[in-house]
């Protein structure tokens, strides 16, 4: 129910509607009326009222309309009077600055400041650059001896230096002389 300067909002924001209400109408509504049109989880939180930390954040937002407010209150619900503001939300390590836009309405602040970075795997390290030839031969187990016996009968006498045995697609290819 507080005054928000809508003159600097983009035109797309002025056309935004939430469940049939424009932003102008949402700004004029009391919190009780907002709770009626909010999703169930948000409605329950709004009916219970704001916590002391959430009330303090709202007071800071009202007191300093142009300033970026830093907060640890990740469970604060985004209400219409917060639209257009910049808020720095703590993610556990640093403050992540976000600009509140109309589609964020009735979400939690914490949803927009992820607490962990997605893992970006790079190439494997020096010790893990691929399987070694010995590992491949050992993985063949008893089949290795069988393959060597069959090949020795077909080819006759063969010399098996280490680099002469190649494995590709679970086939053992022996190069002999």
C-alpha positions in Angstrom: 0.0 0.0 0.0 3.0 2.3 -0.1 3.8 4.7 -3.0 6.0 3.3 -5.7 7.3 5.5 -8.6 6.0 3.7 -11.7 7.0 6.4 -14.1 10.4 4.8 -14.8 9.1 1.3 -15.3 9.4 -0.3 -18.7 6.1 -0.4 -20.7 6.1 -4.2 -20.5 5.9 -4.0 -16.7 2.9 -1.7 -16.9 1.1 -4.3 -19.1 1.9 -7.1 -16.7 -1.1 -8.8 -15.0 -1.2 -11.4 -12.2 -4.4 -13.4 -12.0 -6.3 -10.6 -13.8 -4.9 -7.7 -11.7 -2.6 -5.1 -13.2 0.5 -4.0 -11.2 -1.2 -0.7 -10.4 -4.1 -2.6 -8.8 -1.7 -4.9 -7.0 0.2 -2.0 -5.5 -3.0 -0.5 -4.0 -4.1 -3.8 -2.4 -3.5 -4.5 1.3 -1.4 -7.6 2.3 -4.6 -9.5 3.3 -6.1 -9.1 -0.2 -2.7 -10.1 -1.8 -2.7 -13.2 0.4 -6.1 -14.2 -1.2 -4.7 -14.2 -4.7 -1.3 -15.7 -3.9 -0.4 -19.4 -4.3 -1.2 -21.6 -1.4 2.3 -21.7 0.3 2.7 -18.0 0.0 -0.9 -17.4 1.1 -0.2 -19.3 4.3 3.0 -17.3 5.0 1.3 -14.0 4.3 -1.7 -14.8 6.6 0.7 -15.6 9.5 2.4 -12.2 9.0 5.9 -11.1 8.4 8.7 -12.1 10.8 10.6 -9.3 12.6 13.5 -9.7 10.2 11.1 -9.4 7.2 9.4 -6.3 8.7 12.8 -4.7 9.2 13.7 -5.3 5.6 10.4 -3.8 4.4 11.1 -0.7 6.6 14.5 -0.3 5.0 13.0 -0.6 1.6 10.5 2.1 2.4 13.0 4.3 4.1 15.6 4.1 1.2 13.7 3.9 -2.1 16.7 4.4 -4.4 19.4 2.5 -2.4 20.4 -1.2 -2.9 19.5 -3.0 0.3 21.7 -5.9 1.5 19.9 -8.7 3.3 20.3 -12.2 4.7 16.5 -12.6 4.7 16.2 -15.2 1.9 12.7 -16.3 3.0 11.1 -12.9 2.3 8.2 -13.1 -0.2 8.4 -10.6 -3.1 5.4 -8.3 -2.8 4.3 -5.7 -5.4 5.9 -2.7 -3.6 9.4 -4.4 -4.1 9.1 -4.4 -7.9 11.7 -2.3 -9.6 14.1 -2.4 -6.5 17.6 -3.7 -6.4 18.3 -6.1 -3.5 21.5 -7.8 -2.6 20.8 -11.2 -1.2 23.3 -13.2 0.7 24.0 -16.7 -0.7 26.2 -17.9 2.1 29.4 -16.5 0.7 28.7 -13.2 -0.9 25.8 -10.8 -1.7 24.1 -11.4 -5.1 22.4 -8.2 -6.4 19.2 -8.8 -8.3 16.6 -6.4 -9.7 13.0 -7.4 -8.8 10.8 -7.7 -11.9 7.1 -8.5 -12.1 7.4 -12.2 -12.9 9.2 -12.6 -9.6 6.0 -11.7 -7.7 5.1 -14.1 -4.9 8.4 -15.9 -5.0 11.1 -16.0 -2.3 14.2 -13.8 -2.5 16.4 -16.8 -1.9 15.2 -18.4 -5.2 17.2 -15.8 -7.1 20.5 -16.2 -5.2 21.7 -19.8 -5.6 23.7 -21.1 -2.7 26.0 -23.4 -4.8 27.7 -23.1 -8.1 27.0 -25.9 -10.7 30.0 -28.2 -11.1 31.8 -27.6 -14.4 34.0 -30.6 -15.1 37.2 -30.0 -17.1 39.4 -32.5 -18.7 40.8 -35.3 -16.5 44.0 -34.7 -14.6 47.5 -36.0 -15.3 47.0 -39.2 -13.4 43.6 -39.9 -15.0 44.3 -39.4 -18.7 43.0 -42.8 -19.8 43.4 -46.5 -19.1 46.7 -48.1 -19.4 47.5 -51.1 -21.5 48.2 -53.3 -18.5 44.8 -52.3 -17.0 43.1 -53.3 -20.2 44.9 -56.7 -20.3 44.1 -57.3 -16.6 40.4 -56.5 -17.3 40.3 -59.4 -19.8 41.1 -61.9 -17.0 40.9 -65.5 -18.2 39.9 -64.5 -21.7 43.4 -63.0 -22.2 45.0 -66.4 -22.0 42.4 -68.0 -24.3 42.8 -65.3 -26.9 46.6 -65.6 -26.8 46.4 -69.4 -27.2 44.0 -69.2 -30.2 46.2 -66.6 -31.8 49.4 -68.5 -31.3 47.8 -71.6 -32.9 46.7 -69.5 -35.9 49.8 -67.5 -36.4 52.4 -69.8 -35.0 55.2 -68.3 -33.1 54.5 -64.7 -32.1 56.5 -62.1 -30.2 54.4 -60.1 -27.8 56.1 -56.9 -26.9 54.0 -54.7 -24.7 53.1 -52.3 -27.5 52.0 -55.0 -29.9 48.8 -55.7 -28.1 45.9 -53.3 -28.8 42.4 -53.3 -27.5 39.6 -51.8 -29.4 35.9 -52.3 -28.7 36.6 -55.3 -26.5 38.6 -57.1 -29.3 42.2 -58.0 -28.8 44.3 -57.6 -31.9 47.8 -59.1 -31.8 50.5 -58.1 -34.1 53.1 -60.8 -34.5 56.2 -61.4 -36.6 
